[in-house]
Amino acid sequence: MQLFKQNEILRKHKYIFDALEQYDLTRELPFQRKRIDITLSVRTINKLKKLKEKTGKPISQIIEEKF
């Protein structure tokens, strides 16, 4: 019975165990956020600003959703 409960817990929360395994390897959690610097053209920045105003979402969230 206990083995069944362990298997059930592992199956139900597999994404958490996968995230912890990834953390053991890289010391980074997959849902952590990091700041990076990128260079974009003025045209792209203006498009992102218009999309931000239209959707009400932050530019970083718009970029993340595209990936």
Beta strands, then each sheet from edge to edge (+ up, - down):
end
